């Protein structure tokens, strides 16, 4: 049947190839530098990629995505399908079989009860889970025995691999987090900073926004892994220093996310200590448009919430003009070279899911001016800044994380927007803070105390259903969710929610692709964001580090257990 073909086609059954290494802990220390420093080691309390990356060393999901976007088992014996009986014929249940004998790093047994607890933790009504979209449609997680997990959905679910698959949805230990449910979740500092995991390493010390030290997990399921006895995870600094630390000075073995101009990376490579590695996935640099009013004059609890609509960014004439004013080919040239492509889409890949509706490859300043003029946005004072029809100056706060490429983008886009009569105040925030999950900080991208903000993210695996679910109405960050949530723009359309529901019920691959494209187009046409660049992911590793397999569909550290020192 077609449903069987769908479920089978999404999966790779081949086992991971073993790494060429000796026995556990014989290769000394491996040193990683992430210039965006993690502020927590619990991905359920942060939507930031840096937290997901660091957590992935310790916490694991039932299955991951490999370098081609295919699912591979990690804590289970196989990927469930209709064919092998793991997915029910009516597509309402998926049953995972945990591999016997797996232990947590503290030596206790990893069981189905931990999986069920993780579901209860993220879906607690008083909590603020950053990964809630992965559990859309789940009505229960049952545990018939210690090695069996049965997930039931509220209706047929052709793609049942949202929960517990990929770096965004790992398993946490029930015993450690038992007292951390609901509103108490952020208060469990010891658990959030030092989670017990099933991964290859255990946390020795975590200093938020600075350094993490780890040791080889003595209870890791493969007795010969990991090859390194120690792991140093250094956070902070900038992408330039990180690249140099690997490719020029050799101080570090791995540098993540080298968001640098191509000529800068090429110069670093001449240092001879390491090499850059790149791959395209679904990563998109974009500008998010706040649908709500971020004015500090509003009362506490109402600022940047649905209680107050943005004064002008919800007008199609405004956000379309802002998009038209941007020279995307120049942004690609300045920021990424061959590691970037112009995109008008939120979902740029896989190819089957990429919409061809929009063309944004040509800048049109005059067209943007005419659009604003026709909509009643005039420069009545002659100061170069237009006003709304009711007289409010079109001045915006444009924020992003501190990064050389992003500051270059800000400067260019500020100039282009000024040419069409929109004035921008630029602000950049330390990346560790901007992408952090502190509900008390006014500077996080989730809180969005600005009019527009720029960053990039992507989705795990090759199916965009869960990712597209991040723009559902109920996923908007707000005080009652402790400012967690994936719908950063606070964009809400009931018709979008209904169409996404249809996607979750559709089995045909061609029909799923068609619906996904419609959802993408609704978000772009509706002004939730302005896509800029489809980015290739570029990192670097030392010449002496083996086993690295850059993965754009999961965490870059998805196979860190396989890394070893080349002798």
N, C-alpha and C positions, 0 to 999 in steps of 0.2 A: 504494500500500500504506500501511497505518497507520504503519509505521516512517518512510516518506518524509514523511508528513504531520506527524509529530512533529518531525522534524529541520527541516522547512521552517517550521513554525509558531513555532519558537523564535528565528527569525532575522529581522532587518530588513536588506533589501538596499539601502535608500536610502543615498546618500552623506551625509556630514555637511555641513550648510550652511556656506558660507564666512562668516567673520566680516567685519564692515565695518571694515577697517583699511587702513593705508597699507603701506609696505614695512618690512622687518625693521629693528628697533632704532630706530625713529623716535619712540617714545613715552616715552623716558626709563626710569624705574625703577618697578616695581610692588612693593609691600611687603605681605607676608603676616604675620599673627601667629597662631601656634598655641601656646596656653598650655600644652599638653603638648609639651615639647621633645623632638625626636628624639635618640636616643643613637647611632644608626647609620644608614647609608643603604643597607642591604642587607636587603630584606624577608624573605629566606630565613633570616636569623639573628635575626629578631624577629617575634613574633606580634602586636606592638602596632600599632594603627591609625595612630598618629603616624608610625611608621617607614614604613609603606606609603604614607601620604600624601606625605611628603617625597620618598621614592624615586620616586614616580610622575611627578615633574617631569622626571626624568632617564631612568629606565628604563621601557621600554614592553613590553607583551605583544604577541602577534600580533594579537589582537582585544580589544576592550573591550565593555562594556555601556553603552548610552546611557541617557538619563533615564527611559525607559520599560522598561528591563530587557532590551531587544533587543540582540543582538550586532551590532557594526559592525566592519569590517576596519580595522586600523591599519598593520601592517607586511606585510600580505598583499593579494592582488588581490581576494579574495572569501572569504566564509564557506563552507567545504566542506559539502555536503549529499549525500544519496543521489542526488537529482535531477541535480545538476551533476557527479556522478562523484567528488566529493571524499571521500565516505564510502562504503566498500565495501558491497555489497548484504548481506553477512553481518554488518555492523556491527562488524567486528573491526579495521578500519583507518580512519584519517582522514589525508588528505593535504593539507597546506597549501602554497600557492604564494606564496613571498615576492615582494613587489613589487621588480622590478629597480632597481638604482641606489641603494638606501638605504645610507647610510654611518653609521658610528659617529662620535661627535663628534671623534675624533682623525683623521678622514679616511679610515680604513680601511674596507673593504667589510663590510657586515653580511651574513652568510651562514647557510645552514642549519647549518653546523658550530657556530655559536654557540648555536643552539637545542638541538642534541644535547648540547653541553657543559653547558648549564643543567640538563638532565635528569640528567646524570651527577653534577653538583655536588650537587643536592638529594637524590638517591637514594643517595649514597655510604654504604656500610654503617657507616663510622666517623664520619659527620657527625651534625649535630643540626639538620636542616632544619625550620624552623617551618611550612613549607607542604607537607609531604610528602603530605598527603591529596589534593592535586590530581593526584598521579601514581598513585593507586590503580588497580591492574589493568594498568598499562602494562608491557609486556614488552620493548619496544625502541623507540628513536627512530633512524631511519635517514635518510641524506642521499644520495639518488641523484645529486644535483647541487647546486650552490651555492644554488639557489632553491627546492629541494623538500625538504619535511620529511614523512616518513611515520611516523606513530605507530601501533604495533600493540598491541592489548589482548589479554589472555589469554582472552577470551571476548567474545561479542557485547555491545557497549556502546551502548545506545540514546542516551545523552547523552555524546558523546565530547569535550565542550568543557571539560573540567577543566584539562588541561595548557595553559599559555601563553595563557590567556584571563583578563582582568581584572587588577586592580592587584596581587593577591596572587601572581601567577605570571608576572612579566616575564622578559625575556631579559637575561642578563649576558654580557659579552664574554669569550670563551674565552681570548684572549691575556692579558687583564688578570688573570683569576682562575685561570690554569693551575696555579699553585703553591699554590692555596688549597683543595684538595680534602680532604674528611674532617675529621679532628681539627684540621687546620691552618686551617680556615675562619675561626675567630674571631681568629686571629693576624694576618691580612692587613689590618692597619689602613689602609694607604694605599688599597687597593681598596674596603674597606668604608665608608670615610669619603668617598671621591671616585670613585664608579663612573663609568666611561665609558659613555655611553648613546646612544640614538637619539632621545631626547626633545628638546623645544624649548630646553632650557637645559643648560648645563654647570656643574659645581661649581668655583667659584674657591677657596673656603675653607669648611671645615666645622669648627665648634667644638661638640663634643658637648654636648647639653643647653643650648645657647645660641643661636648664630646660624649661618645658612648664607648665603653670598653666591654668586650665580650670574650668568652672562652668557648672552646669546643664543647658541645653538649655531650656529656658522658653517657647519656642514655639514647643517643640518636640511633635510629633504626638500622643504619648501615654501619657496621663496626669499623669500616675503613675510612669513614668520612666523618667530619671534614678533614682535609689535609692540614689545615692551619690550626695551631693550638690557641692562637689569640687573634682577635679582630679589633681593629681600631677604626671607629667611625667618627671622623672629624667634621663638624658642621660650621658654617659661617664663612665669611670672606666674600669672594666674588668669583665669577666664572673664569676670569683671567688668571687669578692666582691658582685656582684649582687645576686648570690646564697646564700651567707651568710646573706645578708640583709633580705632575706625572710625566710629562713629555720633555721637560727641560732639566729639572733638578733631580728627578727620580725619588723624591721624598715619599710619594704615595704610589700605590699600585693601581688605583681606579679613581677617576674623576667623572662625576655624573653631570649630564645636562650642560654641555659646553655651549651655551647660548652666546656665541661670539661670531664676529664677522669672519667669513671664510679665509681671508688673507691672514688674519691673526692666528687661526688654527694652523694654517700651513707653515707659518713661521715657527710656531711652537714645535711642530713635528720635526723640524730640522735639529732640535736639541738632541735627538737620537735615543732618548730614554723610554719613549712610549709611542703609541700610535692612536689616532682617532678612529672610532668606529661609528658608522651611521646606518640608519634604516628608517624607511617611511612606514608609518602606521596610520593612526587616526588623530594625531596631535594637531590642534588648530589654535593659533594665536588669534584672539578675538577681542573686541571691545564690547563689554556688557553695558546695556543701557538700563539704568534704574527706572523702573516703572512707578516707583514711589518717591515721595518727597523726602530728601535727606537733610532738609534744613535743620540746623541746630536750634532754631527758634521754636520747634515743636516740643510738646511735653515728652518727658521720658516715657518710653514704651510705645510711642507713636511714630517717632522718627524712623524713616526708611521702612515703614510697614504699609500694608494695604489700606490703612485708615486714611491715608492721604496720597492722592495720585500726583505724579510728577507734573509740574506746571506746563511743560511743553514736549518732553521727550517721548510721550505716547502718540504724538501727532505724526502720521506717516510722512507728511511733507518734510518734517524736521529730520527724522532719522534717515530717510532716503537721501536727502540732500547731504547729510553728513557722510554717508557712505559714498555718494558720487564724488565728493571732493577729495577722496583718498587715492593716491597713486600707488596701488598695490605692487606693480612690477618694480617700482623703485624701492619699496620696503623690502621686497625679496632680495634685490641686488645688494642693498646696504646691510641687511641683517643676516642673510642666510646663504646666498649664492645657490649652489647646486643642492643644498640641503633645505631648500624652500620652494614652494609653488604658490602661485596666486590661487586663492579659493574664495568662493562666495557662499560656501556651505558650512554648516555646523558639523555634518557627517560627511567627510571627504572620501572615505574608504570603509570597507572594501568597495571595489568598483561597482558591484551589483547594487549597492545601496546609495551611490553618489548621485545626487540630483544634477540635472543639466539645465534647470529652469533659468538660472540667473547668469548674467554676464557682467562682471565687475572689473574687467581687465583694463578698462580705459578710464582715466580720470576725466571728469567733466565739471569743472569749476563754474562755468557759465550756466550750464544746465541746473546746477544746484542753486545758484543765485536766483534764477528764474522761478524755480519751484518754490522757494521760500517767499519770494515777492508775491507770487500768485496766491499764496496761502495767507497773506496778510501780515507777514513778518517784515516790518519796515525799519530802516535806520532813520528815524524821525529827528534825531539829535545831531546827525552828521558826525558822530564820533566813531563810526566804523562798527558799532555793535547794534544789531537789530533788536527790536522789542517785540514781544508777543502782542497780539491784537488788543490785550487789556493793559499794555504798557510796561510789562516786566522785561528788563534787559536780559538778553540771551547769554548769560554768563554761566559757565559750568566748572565744576571741580573734576579734574581728570587724574585719577590715581592709578598706580601700578606698583610692582615690586622694584626694588633697587637693582638695576642691571643695565649694563652699558647699551646693549641693543635696545632694550625697552625705553631707555631715556632718549636714544636717537629717534625711535619711533614717535615718542611723545612730542619731541621738538618739531618734527616734520608735520605731524597731524595737527598740532596746535597752529602752525603757520597756515596750513590748508583751510582749516576751519575759520581762521581769522579772515581769510580772503572771501568767505561767504557770509561774514557778519556774525560769527559765533566766537565769543571770547572764552579762552580756556585758562584756568589756573592749574598748573602742573604740580603734582605731589607724588613722591615716591617713598615707599615704606620698606624697611628692612624685610627681606623675603621671609625670614624666620617668623616674624611677627605677622606679616600680611597673610601668609598661608597657615598660620597657627590656628588653634581651635579654642583659644581662651575666650569664654563668653563675656568676660569683663573688659576685654580690650576693645577700644573704639576703632582700631586700625586693621581688623581682619577683613578679608575679601567677602566673607559671609555677611558681616554686619553691613557693609556697603554704605558707609557714611560719605558718599560722593555721588556725583551725577553719572559718571561713566568710569569704568575701570577695565584695565587690560591685563590679560593673563592667558595661559593656555592649559588645556587638559585634554584627556582622551578617554577611551573606554577599553576595558579588558575584553579579549576575545574578538570574534569576527561578527557577532550579532549585536546590533545597536539597540535592542528593545529596552534593556534596563537604562542605558544612557539617555535615550529619548524620554524615558520616564522621569528624568531629573527635572523636567520643566512642567510637570503636573502641578496643578494649583496648590495641592496640600504639601508640596515639598519646599515652599518658600521659607527661608530662615526668618524667625520672629522671636520675640521674648519668651513665649511659652515653649519653644523648642530649644531654649538656651542658645539661640542664634545658629543652630545647626540646620542643615538642609541644603539641597543641591540646586534649587531653583533660585539662583543668585539674583536674577533680574526682577524677581517677584512677578513675572509675566504669567497671566492666568487667562485661559480661554476654555470654557466648558466643552466646546467642539473639539479642541485638541485632546482633552482628557478622554472624550468618547472615542476618538479615532485611535488613540493609543490602546484603549481597551480592545478595540477590534484587532489591532496588531497582535495582542497577547492571545487572541483566539484563532489566529490564522495559521494554517499549516503549510500551505503552498509557498515555496521559496520565492516564486515570481510575484505572488500577491503580497508577501511580506515586504519584499523590496519596494514594490509600488507604494505601499502604505508608509513605509519608512521615509521615502522621498517626499511624500505629501506632508508628513510631520516636520521634516526638515524645512520645507518651503513655508509652512505656516509660521514657524519660529522666525525665519528670516524676513518674510513679508510682514509679519506682525511686529517687528522691531524689538525683539528680545535681545538681539546682539548684532554686531557688525563683524563678520568673519574677515580676517586679513590675510593670513598665511597658513598654508598647510605645511607644517614643519616636519622635517626629518629629525629624528632624535639622534643627537651626536654626543658621545661620551668618549673617554680615552682610557686605555689600560697600559700598564708597563709592559715592556718586552719580555719580562720574566714571569708574567702572570698567565697561566694556562686555564682553559676550561670556560672562558668567557663566551657567552652566546647572547649578543644583544637582542633583547626582546621588546618589541613595541606593542605587544598584545597583553602583557602582564607586567609585573614588576621587573625592572632590570636585574634585580637580584634573585630572580626566580630559581636559578640553579646554583646559588652560591655554595651549596654543599659540594659541588663538583669542581670548584676552583682549586688550583694547586700551583706550586712554584716550579717553573721550568728550570731544571738544573743546568 
